[in-house]
Amino acid sequence: MKEKLEQLKTILAEVSDLQGAAALLGWDQQTYMPPGGAEARGYQLSTLSRLAHTKFTASEVGELLEDLKPYAEDLDPDSDQARLIQVTEREYKKATKVPADFVAEFAQVTTMAHGAWENAREEDDFSKFQPHLEKIIDMARQYAEFFAPYEHVYDPLLDMYEPGMKTAAVREIFAKLRPLQVELIQAIGEEEQVDDSFLYQAFDKQSQWDFGVDVITKYGYDWKRGRQDDAVHPFTTSFGIDDVRITTRVNPDFLNTALFGTLHEGGHAIYEQGFSPALARTPLASGASLAVHESQSRMYENLVGRSYDFWVHFYPHLQEVFPSQLGNISSETFYKGVNKVEPSLIRVEADEATYNLHIMLRLELEIALMERQVEVSDLPAAWNARVEEYLGVTPPTDREGVLQDVHWSAGLFGYFSTYALGNLISAQLWEKINQDIPDLPEQIRSGEFSSLLEWLRTNIHSHGAKFEPQELVKRVTGSQIDSVPYMAYLRKKYGEIYGV
């Protein structure tokens, strides 16, 4: 049986290599590829996607998995081998429902859509992206039908990013969370507003870049196994445990964009660099889910990077970097400024108190699109109406509205809810981390992050995708995904800042 396991691992390694090559082409597409290369790149990604899918769904893989079932039953159920067989079987059953031609076409369609989205965003013209999005949504519905019957047409899409999670469960979590966040936002709105005008000045781009690099280096990002580049929309990608790359976007007139974007993507990358080497080139060398992934990025961005303890250490250095802009701004004023609560248009720059509302409106729109309650042609108006309903502001342009996110051009329907779920998980983990490392605040004030990284490596990172998200969270914290710790965190933090 060990020989059959090795045969399976060989095939999985080859699939991983093909996926890594496709990811490398995707990274290049968003960083250095000239615009004219989009069509050829689409064919290349289509070919690689087809090859990887065909190899993974071959009958040989199914036969090996069937033969290995008795062997897996005798293993420790938490062992790498047992979990590899289990997770591979789950992914194999899903993948065999999807034709290789569909996978190849989807790669081609989304590659072309990305270029169209960039152009539409730059020119603030949704019509240039609309036909591409219509095709993507048609294919998303087609994908869902491969898994019929289902409880909800959105379930198969959600399952791609959050294994085991159902649309009804996400809706229930959000239904409980939304009124609590709205109540907090209203209470904050009644208090004297925080001044953050000092964040909107000219800040040298390279100095912003270098400061972010310094922070994530201290966090533990390994530059021998990664790099950072510029992109229209920041993202993290991995070609293997030892090559995990991040991108950021620098706004020369607003400090937060690159600063917290770099911290966010650094959190993603540190997670990917932390998978156990034993899981390399297997389906286990991946995040447990996108929500768990987001818990890492949001933790490093917000629970650490927007904390007062963090700025005790880093703010004097930031003042040295930008003396004319920040030299006369106190640390307390700066801390309050980067934590200002104000309904805004751009999700990636939203404060912690309003961020989840950005996610909820996107989830509702995705479900409405899948249910055919909203047509793509009506999407800009539907987007603006929901932003007005949820946040009390209206996008003046589609660039600041329906065209702001890259996700739909990549076909990532089902993805957005993971951001909010990640926020909830991050707070649950943070409670446990602070119980296990009681002097963590003092460590952060000293710019020391090794204990935090070691805890995350041991409890989260090293496991990769061995455990489904709900199981992993329960193993670590004692309960499944729960909004109570997150709301307690928000109330405490903003109670101190705003006196509510």
N, C-alpha and C positions, 0 to 999 in steps of 0.2 A: 504493500500500500504506500510505503514511503516513496517508491519509485513513481507511482501514479501521481502522488502529490508534487513531486519534482517536475513531472511532465506538465501538470497544470500550472505550476509556477513559471515554467519556461514560456508557455503561451501567454500568460498574464503579463510577463515582463515585456514581451514583444508588443502586446497591445499598449502597454504603458509607454513604450518607446515611440510608437506611432502617435499617441495622444500628446506626448511631450513635443514631438516635432510640429504637430498642428498648433499647439500652444505657442511655440516659438514664432511661427508664422503670424499668429494672431497678435502677439506682442509687437512684432515688427510693423504690422499693419497700423497699429495705433500710435506708434512712436516715430518710425523713420521711413516707412514706405512712401514713395511718391504717389500722389493721387491717381496717376495713370495706371498704377499697378493693380487696381482693385479687381478688375475682371480676371486677370491671370491668377491673382491670389485666391479668388473665389474657387477657381478650378483646382488649385493646389490643395486647398483646405477640404474641398469636396472629395478629392481622391483619397487623402489621408483619413478622413472621417469614414469613408466607405470601407477602406482596408481595415481600420481598427475595429469597426462594427462587425464586419464579416468574419474576421479572425476570432473575435470574442464570442460570437453567436454560432460558431461552427459546432456540428454535432459531436465532434471529439470532446469539446469542453463539457457538453451535457453528459456524455458517457462517463467522463472522468469524475464529474461531480456525483453522479449516481453511484459509481463504484466506491467513492470515498465516504459515502454516508455512514456505513457501519464503522469505519475507522474513526470518523469524527465523533461518533457516539461514545467511544472509549477514551476520548481525550478530555482533559480539563476543559470545561465549556468556556472558560475565559482565556484559554491559551491562544497564541497567535494562529496556530494551525487550525484549531476548531473554528475560530472566528473568521479566518480567511475563507474556509469552505462555506460557512454559513452566509457571509456577506456576498461572496462570489455567486452563490446559488440564487440569492435574492436579486442581484443585478442581472444575472443571466436570464432569469425568468422574465424580467422586465424587458431586457434588450431584445429577446427573441420575438417579442410581440411587435417590434418596430422593423419594417423592411429596410434593407440597406440602401435602396434607392431613395427612400424618404430621408434618411440621415445625410446622404450625399447632397440631395437637393436643398435641404435645410441649411447646410454649411454654405452652399453657393448663394442662397437667397439672403442670408444674414450678412455675408461678407459685402455684398452689394448694398444692402440696406445701411450698413455702417457709414459708408461713404456718403450716401444720400442724406443720412441724418446729420452728419457733420456739415454738409453744404446747406441743408435746410436751416440748421441752427445758426450758422454764420450769417445767412441772409434773412433770418427770421421769416421763413416761408414754409409753413407746414405742408402746403400742397406738394412740395418736392419730396417729402418723406411719405406722404399719405399712401400712394400705391404700394410702396414697399411694406409699410405696416399692415396694410390690408392683406397682402400675401402671407405675411408672418402669422397674423391672427388666424387666417384660414388654415394654415399648417398646424397651429397650436390646437385648433379644434379637431383637426384630423388626427393629431397625436393622441388627444384624449380618447378618441373613438377606438384606438387600438386597445384600450384598457376597459372598454365597456363590458359588462354593466358596472357602473360606479354610483356612489351616493350622490356625487355632484360632479359636473363636467370639469370643474376646476381642480378636483382632487388629484388626478394624474399629474398635473403641472406642479402642484404644490409638493407632491411626493418626490419629484426630481431633486428638490433642494432640501426638503425636510422629511426624511423617510418616516413613514408611519403617521404623519400628521394629516388630519382631515380639515376640509374647509370649515365644517361646522365647529370644530374645536377652536380654530383660529378666530372665527367670528365671536365665539363665546368669550374668549380671553379679551378680545378687543372691546366687546360690549361692556364688560365690567370695568375695563381700564379707561375708556374714553371719558365717561362722566367725571371720574376722579381727576383726570388731567385737566379737563375743562374747568372744573371747580378751582383747582390750584391756579390756573392761568388767570381766571377772573379775579381771584383774591390778590394776585400779584399786580394785576392791572389797576387795582384801586390804590396801590401804594405809589410813593414817589419813584419815578423811573430812574434807572441807573444811567450814568453818562458813559458812553463808549465812543464818543466822537474822536478820541485820540487814536483809535484803531483805523480810522479812515484818513490816512495821510500817505505821502510818498515813502515807501519802504524799499530800499534797494533789493532787487530780485535775488542777486547772488547771496547777499547777507541773509535773507530769509531762508534760502535753500540751505546754506551752511548751518544755520541754527537748528533747523529741523534734523539735519544729518547728525549733528552733535547729540540731540536728544535721543533719537532712536538707537544711536550707537550705545549710549548709556543704558537704554532699555535692554539691549542684548542682541540687536540685529547684527548678523554676521556678514560683513561686507566681502569676505572671501567666498561667500556663497550667495551673493546677491548684488544688486545695483539699483540705482534710482534714475529714472528718466522723466521727461516732461510729456504730458498727455492732455488732450482736450478734457477728458473725464478721468480722474485718478482711478487706478485699479492695481491689483496685485495678481501676478501670475506665476506659476511654477512649472518648471520643466523636469523636476525631480527634487528630492530633498536637499540636494547641494547646489541648486540653482533656482532661487526664489527671488523674483524681481518686483520692484514697486515703481509706481509712477506718482507724480504729484502735479499740481497746477499752481502757479504763482501769480497772484494778483498784486501788481506793484503799488496799488492804492488802498489795499485792505489787508491787514496782517493775518487775519484768521484763516484765510483760504489755504495757503500753503502750510501754515503752522499745524493746524489740526488735521488737515488732509494727510500730511506726512505721518503724523502720529497714528492716525487711523490705519493707513495702509501698512505702516510698520507693525502694528498689532497683528494684522493678517499674516504678514510674512514671518514674524517670529513664531507664530503657531505652526506654519508649514515647515519651518526649519527645525521644529522640535519633534517631528515624527520619529519614532524609533527607527534606526537604520535597518532593523530586521524586517520592516514593512515596505522597504523600498521596492519599486516596480511591481507593486500589487495594488488591488483596489483598496487596501487598508491604508495606503499612504495618501490619505485625504482627510479633510475635516469630517467630524462626526455628522455635521450638517451645516448648512449656511447660517443657521441661527447660532450654533456654537461658534462658528467662525466669526460672526459679527459680535458675539460676546467678547471675543478677544480684542477686536479692533476698537469697539466702543469702550472697553475697559481702559485700554491704553490711551485712547483719545480723551475720554471724559472723566472716568473715575480717578484716573491718575493725572492726566494732562490738564484737566480743568480744576484740579483740587488746589486748595490753598497751600497745602504742604509742598506740592510740586513747585509752585512759584516762589516759595521761600528760598528754594535752591536756585531756580533758573532765572528768576526775574533780574537779579543784579547783573547777570551776564547779558540778558537781553537789553538792559539799559545801556550797557557798554557798547553793544552792537549798534543801537539806535539812540544815541545820547540826545540829539536835538528833538526827536519825536517823543521819547519816553523819560528823559532825564528828570523832568519835573512832575512826573506822574507817580504817585505813591503805589506801593505794592498792593495795598488794599483796594485802591481805586482801579488798578489794573485787573486784579482778581475779579472784582465785581463786573468790570467791563466785559471781560471775556465770558462771563456767565450771565450777561443781560438776557432777560426774557422778553421777547418781542415777536409777535407773529410776523413771519417773513415769507418770501416767495421761494427761496432756494433751499431745497432739502438738505444738501450737504453742508450748508452754513447755518442750519437751524439750531437753536438752543435746545438743551435737553428737555425742557418742560413742554415744548411744542413739537419736537421732532416726530414723536409717534403719530401725531395727527397727520403729518405729511404722508406717513406710511399707510395709515388707514384709508385715506382718500384714494391712494393708488390701488390698494387692494380692492376697494369697492369698484373702481373703474375697470380693473382687469376682470373681475367677476361679471360685471355688466357687459363687457365686450364678449366674453365667452358665452354668456346667456343670450346674446343678440339684443340686449336691452338698449345698448348704445352702439351706433355705427361709427366707424373710424372718421368719417366726414364730420361727425358731430363732436368729436373728441375734444378739440380746443375749447369749445363752448362748455362742454360738460366738465372739463378740467377746471376752467375758471369759476364755474358755479360752485363746485365743491370746495375750492380754495376759499372762496368768499364765505361759504357756509361754515367751514371748519376753522378758518384762521382770520376771517374778517378783512382780508385784503384781496385785491384782484390783480392778476398779472397784466401789466400794460403791453407785453409782447409775448408771443409764443416761445421765444427764446428763454424767457423767465418763467414760462408755464409748461406746456405740454412737451416742449422740445428740450427741456433741461437735462433729462437723464438719458444715459446711453443704453440702458437695459433693454428697452423694447426693440431697438435696432439689432441687438444680439439675440433676440428671441427669448429673453429671460422672463417669460411669463410664469408667475409662481414664486418669484424671487423676493419681491419687495417686503412681504410680511416678515421675512427672516430678520430684517433690520430691527423691527420693534421687538420681536421675540428675543433677539440677541441682547437688546437693552435689558430685558427682564432677567435673562440668564446671568448677565454680567453682574447685576446687583446681588443675585443669590450667591454667586461665587465670591463676590467681594465680602459679603458677611462672613462666609466660611474662612476666607483667606485671613481676615483680620482677627478671627478667633484663633487661628493656628499661628499667626505671626503678630502677636499683640503690640510689638513695637514698630510695626510697619510704617505708621505715620512719621515716626522719627527717622526711619531709614530713608523715606522719600525726601524728607527735608534735607537730608545729607547727600541726596543724589545717588543713593544706593538702591539698586533694583535687583540685585542678584538673588535675594531670598524670594522675592515675588516670582522671578523667572523660574527658579528651582521648583517652587510650589506648582506653578502652571505646567512645567515640563512633566512633573511626576503625576499630577492628577488629571491633566487634560491633554497636553500636547502629545506625549509619547504614545498614547493609545490610538491616535489617528482615527480611523473609522471603525474601530473594533466594536463600539457600542452605539446603538441608536441614541439620538439626542435625549429623549426623555429618560432612558436608562442611565446614560452618563450623568445627567444632572442629578438624578436621584441618588446614584452611587456616591456622588461627591457631597451633595448638600442635604440629603435625606428626604427631599421632596421633588416632585416633578415641576415643570415650568410654572412659576407662580408670580403674579404681579405685585404681591404685598411688599416684598423687600424693595422693589424698585420705587414704589410710591413712598415708602418710608424714607428712602434715600433722597428723593426729590423734595419731600416736605421738610426734612432736616436741613438740607443744603440751602434751599430757597427761603426757608423760614429764617435762617441766619442772615441771608443777604438782604431780604426785603422786609423782614420783621412780620411775616404772616404766620 
